[in-house]
Amino acid sequence: MSSHNVVLTILHTNDLHARIERLPFLSAMVRRIRAEVAALGGHTLLWDAGDAEDRILLESDVTKGAAIAAILNAMGYDAAALGNSAAPTYGPASVARIAQVANYPILAANLVWSQTGQLVEGLRPFLEVALGPIRLGIIGVTATSNAYSLFGARSYPPEPIVAELASYLRQRGATLIAVLSHLGLEADRHLAQVVEGIDLIVGGHSHDLLEEPLDIGGTLITQAGCYGSHLGRIDLEVDVRSGRVLGRQARLLPVDIAEADARVIRAIEEQNQAVQQLLSRYVGHTVYPLDINYFQECAMGNLLADVLRERMDAEIAFVATGMLDEAIREGPITFGDLCRATSSTANPARAELRGQGILDALNYGLRPEVSQERPAPLRGNPQGILQVSGLRVTYDPYGDPEQQVKEVLVGSQPLELERTYTVASTDWEFGELTEYTHLDQKDVAYDVPTILREAMEEHAAQHSPISVSVEGRIHPL
């Protein structure tokens, strides 16, 4: 390499999804590479292309992603794109809490509040980095999703935003434009095709393992798979005098070393200890054990339906048993018990339904192919039947699979098929991913950003001791 040139090495990950067991080893690789590059007079940056968090890990779920940010701090990340594991799950307000912990900027130029058009708090649209002669402009973009509308936010198509910011950063002297993207590979391809002047796209979201980078019209596109199995490495040779890129190489490095970074191990232990303290907090008391049965009435299901009905001030409530994960023993209830009882991030909801729509939902939930289905968002749980509050349902499990319900009482009165009732449920039953109901989403009131365990915690604090049991709300003939 000429003495007039310098190397910029960009290391990158994406879609770690809280697989923290790999991070000490990955971090050891990063520190070794940083030292090697520095010894040759070069510069190193470490980026993540989104979805480092995931509710599959209790520490991540309980802190709504903040614990993962603390661990990434120990690894020395320089920037991250906003993924779709935290913001659409816990609401965009969770980004600000993660950003307060993170020592690195979180980038997404295309997520704003609908009313004001202002960027969601905790985000930055771009980052400017000067490393000797290198002037680097980094633009962040995240996957678009209709889910943001529930929280009063909106994600815009990235192409015009990236084009405008790339031009702006060039005018400010950037000699290299990079996009840190959580759009997915096909969207990254499209972005490179329609927006001029992008030198590099470091991507995520689609979990693609690009052993060889793509070159789309001069734009280099990379992605490092998922779960921390590989560390991406990009080496750019830059002319010191002009700042132009003279050579580039990108490859993936398997994370297969035995050396572990002690600092990251300590960070993981610290987050585990902090979360254990949160989980031990007392929230209430139950007189009876709260059991789970996905295919019959159960005490946990009755409790959750009661919580939703009261919270949303509705006449009745129904909720899929698949929202629940574990039973709760009789006696004191801790916050940890609630976290283990439901890891669902569903939001309470309220809508008006005619009696016929309620009957249709109950019948739909009893269909074996529906109750036994294990949709991916339920993380391995069967959907189960609908648990109810304010209703008594009699059904024939051996009758017509699509018309099992024989009688429905609202309180002590028969369900009136033409009458309109106020009904509480969640965004799972009222949303567009299932067919329990077919509601226009503008007719549904969502209690956001509250998630089910938070609603249950408030209910337990107000109503302890809880004395819910199996009461014959759902009765087979």
C-alpha positions as CSV (number, residue, x, y, z in Angstrom):
1,M,0.0,0.0,0.0
2,S,1.3,3.5,-0.9
3,S,2.4,5.8,1.9
4,H,-0.2,8.2,0.5
5,N,-3.1,5.8,1.3
6,V,-4.8,4.8,4.5
7,V,-7.1,1.9,5.4
8,L,-10.5,2.2,6.9
9,T,-11.9,-1.1,8.3
10,I,-15.6,-1.3,9.0
11,L,-16.6,-4.3,11.1
12,H,-20.3,-5.1,11.2
13,T,-23.0,-7.3,12.6
14,N,-26.8,-7.5,12.2
15,D,-29.8,-9.3,13.6
16,L,-28.0,-10.5,16.7
17,H,-31.5,-11.1,18.3
18,A,-30.2,-11.2,21.8
19,R,-27.9,-14.2,21.2
20,I,-25.6,-12.8,23.9
21,E,-23.7,-16.0,24.4
22,R,-21.7,-15.3,21.2
23,L,-20.9,-11.7,22.0
24,P,-17.8,-12.2,24.2
25,F,-16.2,-14.1,21.4
26,L,-17.3,-11.7,18.7
27,S,-15.9,-8.8,20.8
28,A,-12.6,-10.5,21.2
29,M,-12.3,-10.8,17.4
30,V,-13.2,-7.1,17.1
31,R,-10.5,-6.0,19.6
32,R,-7.9,-8.1,17.9
33,I,-8.7,-6.6,14.5
34,R,-8.8,-3.1,15.8
35,A,-5.3,-3.5,17.3
36,E,-4.0,-5.0,14.0
37,V,-5.4,-2.1,11.9
38,A,-4.2,0.5,14.3
39,A,-0.7,-0.9,14.2
40,L,-0.6,-0.3,10.5
41,G,-1.9,3.3,10.9
42,G,-5.5,2.6,9.9
43,H,-8.9,3.2,11.4
44,T,-11.6,0.8,12.5
45,L,-15.3,1.3,13.1
46,L,-17.9,-1.2,14.4
47,W,-21.5,-1.0,13.3
48,D,-24.7,-3.0,13.9
49,A,-27.4,-3.0,11.3
50,G,-30.3,-3.5,13.7
51,D,-32.2,-6.0,15.8
52,A,-29.6,-6.6,18.4
53,E,-32.5,-6.9,20.9
54,D,-35.1,-9.6,21.1
55,R,-37.7,-10.6,23.7
56,I,-36.5,-14.2,23.4
57,L,-34.0,-13.1,26.1
58,L,-35.5,-12.1,29.4
59,E,-32.9,-9.4,30.1
60,S,-33.8,-7.9,26.8
61,D,-37.5,-8.2,27.2
62,V,-37.8,-6.8,30.7
63,T,-35.7,-3.8,29.8
64,K,-37.3,-3.4,26.4
65,G,-33.9,-3.6,24.7
66,A,-31.8,-1.4,27.0
67,A,-29.8,-4.3,28.5
68,I,-28.6,-5.2,25.1
69,A,-27.4,-1.6,24.5
70,A,-25.4,-1.8,27.7
71,I,-23.7,-5.0,26.4
72,L,-23.0,-3.4,23.0
73,N,-21.3,-0.5,24.9
74,A,-18.8,-2.9,26.3
75,M,-18.1,-4.2,22.8
76,G,-17.3,-0.6,21.6
77,Y,-19.9,-0.1,18.9
78,D,-19.7,3.2,17.0
79,A,-23.1,3.2,15.4
80,A,-26.3,1.1,15.0
81,A,-29.3,1.2,12.7
82,L,-32.7,1.0,14.3
83,G,-34.2,-2.5,13.8
84,N,-37.8,-3.6,14.1
85,S,-37.5,-5.8,17.2
86,A,-38.0,-3.0,19.8
87,A,-39.7,0.0,18.4
88,P,-42.8,-1.7,16.8
89,T,-42.9,-4.1,19.7
90,Y,-42.8,-1.8,22.7
91,G,-43.6,1.4,20.9
92,P,-41.3,4.1,19.4
93,A,-40.9,5.7,22.9
94,S,-38.7,2.7,23.8
95,V,-36.0,4.0,21.4
96,A,-35.3,7.0,23.7
97,R,-34.8,4.6,26.6
98,I,-32.3,2.5,24.6
99,A,-30.6,5.6,23.4
100,Q,-30.1,6.9,26.9
101,V,-28.1,3.7,27.7
102,A,-26.3,3.4,24.4
103,N,-22.9,5.1,24.0
104,Y,-23.3,5.0,20.2
105,P,-25.8,6.8,18.0
106,I,-28.9,5.0,16.8
107,L,-29.7,5.9,13.2
108,A,-33.0,5.9,11.3
109,A,-33.9,8.9,9.1
110,N,-37.3,7.5,8.1
111,L,-39.2,7.1,11.4
112,V,-41.1,10.2,12.6
113,W,-44.1,11.2,14.7
114,S,-47.2,11.5,12.4
115,Q,-48.5,14.7,13.8
116,T,-45.2,16.7,14.0
117,G,-43.1,15.1,11.4
118,Q,-40.3,15.2,13.9
119,L,-37.8,12.3,14.2
120,V,-38.7,9.9,17.0
121,E,-36.7,10.7,20.1
122,G,-33.5,8.8,20.5
123,L,-32.8,8.7,16.8
124,R,-30.4,10.5,14.5
125,P,-30.8,10.6,10.7
126,F,-27.1,10.5,9.9
127,L,-23.7,10.6,11.4
128,E,-20.6,12.4,10.1
129,V,-17.2,10.9,11.0
130,A,-13.8,12.4,10.2
131,L,-10.9,10.0,10.4
132,G,-7.8,11.7,9.2
133,P,-8.4,12.5,5.5
134,I,-11.6,10.4,5.4
135,R,-14.9,12.3,5.7
136,L,-17.6,9.7,6.1
137,G,-21.3,10.3,6.0
138,I,-23.5,7.5,7.5
139,I,-27.2,7.5,6.9
140,G,-29.5,5.2,8.9
141,V,-32.8,3.7,7.6
142,T,-35.2,1.1,9.1
143,A,-37.8,-1.2,7.7
144,T,-41.2,0.4,7.1
145,S,-44.1,-1.0,9.0
146,N,-47.8,-0.2,9.4
147,A,-47.5,-1.1,13.1
148,Y,-46.0,2.3,13.9
149,S,-49.4,3.9,13.2
150,L,-50.8,2.4,16.4
151,F,-48.3,4.6,18.3
152,G,-48.8,7.7,16.3
153,A,-45.7,7.3,14.3
154,R,-44.9,6.7,10.6
155,S,-42.1,5.0,8.7
156,Y,-41.5,6.5,5.3
157,P,-40.0,4.9,2.2
158,P,-36.2,5.4,2.4
159,E,-35.3,6.2,-1.2
160,P,-36.1,9.9,-1.4
161,I,-34.8,10.5,2.2
162,V,-31.5,8.8,1.5
163,A,-31.1,10.7,-1.8
164,E,-31.6,14.0,-0.1
165,L,-29.3,13.2,2.8
166,A,-26.5,11.8,0.5
167,S,-26.5,15.0,-1.5
168,Y,-26.5,17.1,1.7
169,L,-23.6,15.2,3.2
170,R,-21.6,15.4,-0.1
171,Q,-22.1,19.2,0.0
172,R,-20.7,19.2,3.6
173,G,-17.6,17.5,2.4
174,A,-18.2,13.8,2.8
175,T,-16.0,11.8,0.5
176,L,-17.7,8.4,1.3
177,I,-21.4,7.8,1.8
178,A,-22.5,4.7,3.6
179,V,-26.1,3.5,4.5
180,L,-26.6,1.5,7.7
181,S,-29.8,-0.3,6.7
182,H,-32.3,-2.5,8.4
183,L,-34.4,-2.8,5.2
184,G,-33.5,-6.3,4.0
185,L,-31.5,-7.4,1.0
186,E,-34.0,-6.8,-1.8
187,A,-34.8,-3.3,-0.5
188,D,-31.0,-2.6,-0.3
189,R,-30.6,-3.7,-3.9
190,H,-33.4,-1.3,-4.9
191,L,-32.0,1.5,-2.9
192,A,-28.6,1.1,-4.7
193,Q,-30.3,1.1,-8.1
194,V,-32.4,4.2,-7.6
195,V,-30.2,6.4,-5.5
196,E,-26.9,7.7,-6.9
197,G,-23.8,8.3,-4.9
198,I,-24.0,5.5,-2.3
199,D,-20.6,3.9,-1.8
200,L,-21.6,1.2,0.7
201,I,-24.7,-0.4,2.2
202,V,-24.3,-2.4,5.4
203,G,-27.5,-4.3,5.7
204,G,-29.7,-6.4,8.0
205,H,-33.3,-7.5,8.5
206,S,-33.4,-10.4,6.0
207,H,-30.7,-12.5,7.7
208,D,-28.7,-13.0,4.5
209,L,-25.2,-14.4,4.8
210,L,-23.4,-12.7,1.9
211,E,-20.1,-14.6,1.7
212,E,-19.3,-12.3,-1.3
213,P,-20.6,-8.7,-1.3
214,L,-22.9,-7.5,-4.0
215,D,-21.9,-4.7,-6.4
216,I,-24.9,-2.8,-7.7
217,G,-23.8,0.0,-10.0
218,G,-20.8,0.7,-7.9
219,T,-22.5,0.4,-4.5
220,L,-21.1,-2.3,-2.3
221,I,-23.8,-4.2,-0.3
222,T,-22.9,-6.5,2.6
223,Q,-24.8,-8.4,5.3
224,A,-23.5,-10.8,7.9
225,G,-26.3,-13.4,8.4
226,C,-27.8,-13.4,11.9
227,Y,-27.3,-14.4,15.6
228,G,-23.6,-13.3,15.7
229,S,-22.4,-16.3,13.7
230,H,-20.2,-14.1,11.5
231,L,-18.4,-10.8,11.8
232,G,-18.5,-8.7,8.6
233,R,-15.3,-7.0,7.6
234,I,-14.9,-4.3,4.9
235,D,-11.5,-2.8,4.1
236,L,-11.4,0.4,2.2
237,E,-8.1,1.8,0.9
238,V,-8.4,5.6,0.8
239,D,-6.2,8.2,-0.9
240,V,-4.9,10.5,1.9
241,R,-4.8,13.6,-0.4
242,S,-8.2,13.3,-2.1
243,G,-10.2,11.0,0.3
244,R,-11.2,8.9,-2.7
245,V,-11.6,5.1,-2.3
246,L,-8.9,3.4,-4.3
247,G,-9.7,-0.2,-3.3
248,R,-12.2,-2.2,-1.4
249,Q,-12.6,-5.7,-0.1
250,A,-15.5,-7.2,1.9
251,R,-15.7,-10.6,3.5
252,L,-17.3,-12.5,6.4
253,L,-15.4,-14.0,9.3
254,P,-16.8,-17.0,11.2
255,V,-17.0,-16.3,14.9
256,D,-15.2,-19.5,15.9
257,I,-12.4,-18.5,18.3
258,A,-12.0,-19.7,21.9
259,E,-10.9,-16.3,23.2
260,A,-13.6,-14.3,25.0
261,D,-13.7,-10.7,26.0
262,A,-13.8,-10.4,29.8
263,R,-15.3,-6.9,29.7
264,V,-18.3,-8.2,27.7
265,I,-18.7,-11.2,30.1
266,R,-18.9,-8.7,33.0
267,A,-21.4,-6.5,31.2
268,I,-23.6,-9.5,30.6
269,E,-23.4,-10.5,34.3
270,E,-24.2,-7.0,35.4
271,Q,-27.3,-6.8,33.3
272,N,-28.4,-10.2,34.5
273,Q,-28.0,-9.1,38.1
274,A,-29.9,-5.9,37.5
275,V,-32.8,-7.7,35.8
276,Q,-33.0,-10.3,38.6
277,Q,-33.6,-7.4,41.0
278,L,-36.4,-6.1,38.9
279,L,-37.9,-9.6,38.6
280,S,-38.0,-10.1,42.4
281,R,-40.3,-7.0,42.9
282,Y,-43.6,-8.0,44.6
283,V,-46.7,-7.0,42.7
284,G,-49.5,-8.8,44.3
285,H,-51.0,-12.1,45.7
286,T,-53.2,-14.8,44.4
287,V,-55.5,-17.0,46.5
288,Y,-55.5,-19.9,44.0
289,P,-53.0,-21.3,41.6
290,L,-53.4,-19.7,38.1
291,D,-53.2,-22.6,35.7
292,I,-52.9,-22.6,31.9
293,N,-54.8,-24.9,29.5
294,Y,-54.6,-23.8,25.9
295,F,-57.7,-25.8,24.9
296,Q,-60.1,-25.4,27.9
297,E,-61.1,-22.6,30.3
298,C,-58.2,-21.9,32.7
299,A,-57.6,-19.6,35.6
300,M,-54.8,-17.6,33.9
301,G,-57.0,-17.1,30.8
302,N,-59.8,-15.9,33.0
303,L,-57.5,-13.5,34.8
304,L,-56.2,-12.0,31.6
305,A,-59.7,-11.6,30.1
306,D,-60.8,-9.9,33.3
307,V,-57.8,-7.6,33.2
308,L,-58.6,-6.5,29.6
309,R,-62.4,-6.1,30.2
310,E,-61.8,-3.9,33.2
311,R,-58.9,-1.9,31.8
312,M,-60.8,-1.1,28.5
313,D,-64.1,-0.5,30.2
314,A,-65.9,-3.1,28.0
315,E,-69.0,-5.2,28.5
316,I,-67.1,-8.4,27.5
317,A,-63.6,-9.6,26.7
318,F,-62.0,-12.4,24.8
319,V,-58.3,-13.3,24.3
320,A,-56.4,-16.1,22.8
321,T,-54.8,-18.4,25.4
322,G,-51.6,-18.4,23.3
323,M,-50.9,-15.0,24.8
324,L,-49.9,-16.9,27.9
325,D,-46.7,-18.9,28.6
326,E,-46.6,-20.2,32.1
327,A,-48.9,-20.7,35.1
328,I,-48.5,-18.8,38.4
329,R,-48.4,-20.6,41.7
330,E,-50.7,-19.6,44.6
331,G,-49.2,-17.0,47.0
332,P,-47.1,-13.9,46.3
333,I,-46.8,-12.7,42.7
334,T,-43.5,-11.1,41.6
335,F,-42.9,-9.1,38.5
336,G,-40.8,-12.0,37.3
337,D,-43.9,-14.3,37.6
338,L,-45.8,-12.0,35.3
339,C,-42.9,-11.8,32.8
340,R,-42.7,-15.6,32.7
341,A,-46.5,-15.8,32.5
342,T,-46.7,-13.7,29.4
343,S,-43.9,-12.6,27.1
344,S,-46.4,-11.3,24.7
345,T,-46.0,-7.7,23.7
346,A,-49.7,-7.4,22.6
347,N,-51.5,-4.2,23.4
348,P,-54.9,-4.1,25.1
349,A,-57.7,-3.0,22.7
350,R,-61.3,-2.0,22.6
351,A,-63.9,-2.1,19.7
352,E,-67.6,-2.4,19.1
353,L,-68.8,-5.8,17.7
354,R,-72.3,-7.0,16.9
355,G,-73.4,-10.2,18.6
356,Q,-73.0,-12.1,15.4
357,G,-69.3,-11.0,15.1
358,I,-68.7,-12.2,18.7
359,L,-70.3,-15.5,18.0
360,D,-68.2,-15.9,14.8
361,A,-65.0,-15.1,16.8
362,L,-65.8,-17.7,19.4
363,N,-66.6,-20.4,16.8
364,Y,-63.4,-19.5,14.9
365,G,-61.3,-19.8,18.1
366,L,-62.7,-23.2,18.8
367,R,-61.9,-24.6,15.4
368,P,-59.1,-27.3,15.9
369,E,-57.0,-25.9,13.0
370,V,-57.1,-22.5,14.6
371,S,-56.6,-23.4,18.3
372,Q,-53.8,-25.9,17.5
373,E,-51.9,-23.6,15.1
374,R,-48.6,-22.2,16.4
375,P,-48.1,-18.8,14.7
376,A,-44.5,-17.5,14.7
377,P,-45.4,-14.3,16.8
378,L,-46.6,-16.6,19.6
379,R,-43.1,-18.0,19.9
380,G,-44.0,-21.7,20.0
381,N,-47.3,-21.4,21.8
382,P,-50.5,-22.8,20.3
383,Q,-53.1,-20.1,19.6
384,G,-55.5,-22.0,21.9
385,I,-59.2,-21.2,22.4
386,L,-60.5,-17.8,23.3
387,Q,-60.7,-17.2,27.1
388,V,-63.6,-14.9,28.0
389,S,-64.8,-12.4,30.6
390,G,-68.5,-11.3,30.9
391,L,-69.6,-14.3,28.9
392,R,-70.6,-17.9,29.5
393,V,-70.2,-20.1,26.5
394,T,-71.6,-23.6,25.9
395,Y,-70.2,-25.6,23.0
396,D,-70.3,-29.0,21.5
397,P,-66.7,-30.3,20.9
398,Y,-68.1,-33.2,18.8
399,G,-70.4,-31.1,16.6
400,D,-69.7,-29.2,13.4
401,P,-66.1,-27.9,13.8
402,E,-67.2,-24.5,12.4
403,Q,-70.3,-24.1,14.5
404,Q,-69.4,-25.6,17.9
405,V,-71.0,-22.8,20.0
406,K,-74.5,-23.7,21.2
407,E,-75.2,-20.9,23.7
408,V,-73.7,-17.6,24.7
409,L,-74.8,-15.6,27.8
410,V,-73.8,-12.1,28.4
411,G,-74.1,-11.9,32.1
412,S,-77.4,-13.8,32.5
413,Q,-78.9,-12.7,29.2
414,P,-78.6,-14.5,25.8
415,L,-76.2,-12.9,23.3
416,E,-78.3,-10.7,20.9
417,L,-76.9,-11.3,17.4
418,E,-78.0,-7.8,16.1
419,R,-77.0,-5.8,19.2
420,T,-73.7,-4.0,19.3
421,Y,-71.4,-4.7,22.3
422,T,-68.2,-3.1,23.6
423,V,-65.5,-5.8,23.5
424,A,-62.0,-5.8,24.9
425,S,-59.2,-7.9,23.5
426,T,-55.7,-7.3,22.1
427,D,-54.1,-6.3,18.8
428,W,-53.7,-10.0,18.0
429,E,-57.4,-10.8,17.9
430,F,-58.5,-7.4,16.6
431,G,-55.5,-7.0,14.2
432,E,-54.9,-7.9,10.6
433,L,-52.7,-11.0,11.3
434,T,-55.6,-13.2,12.4
435,E,-59.2,-13.8,11.3
436,Y,-61.1,-13.7,14.7
437,T,-62.6,-10.4,13.6
438,H,-62.5,-8.3,10.5
439,L,-62.3,-4.8,11.9
440,D,-61.3,-1.6,10.2
441,Q,-58.3,-0.6,12.3
442,K,-59.5,3.0,12.6
443,D,-62.4,1.6,14.6
444,V,-60.2,0.0,17.2
445,A,-58.9,1.9,20.2
446,Y,-55.5,0.6,21.3
447,D,-54.0,1.2,24.8
448,V,-50.4,1.8,23.7
449,P,-47.6,1.4,24.6
450,T,-49.0,-0.8,27.4
451,I,-48.3,-4.5,27.0
452,L,-50.1,-7.4,28.7
453,R,-47.7,-8.0,31.6
454,E,-47.9,-4.2,32.5
455,A,-51.7,-4.3,32.4
456,M,-51.6,-7.5,34.6
457,E,-49.2,-5.8,37.0
458,E,-51.5,-2.8,37.5
459,H,-54.5,-5.1,38.0
460,A,-52.7,-7.2,40.6
461,A,-51.7,-4.1,42.5
462,Q,-55.3,-2.9,42.6
463,H,-57.1,-6.2,43.2
464,S,-54.9,-8.4,45.4
465,P,-55.6,-10.9,46.7
466,I,-56.7,-12.2,43.4
467,S,-59.3,-15.0,43.7
468,V,-59.8,-16.0,40.0
469,S,-60.4,-19.7,39.3
470,V,-62.0,-21.9,36.7
471,E,-65.7,-20.9,36.9
472,G,-67.5,-22.6,34.0
473,R,-67.2,-19.6,31.7
474,I,-66.5,-22.0,28.8
475,H,-68.5,-25.3,29.2
476,P,-68.5,-28.3,26.8
477,L,-71.7,-30.2,26.4
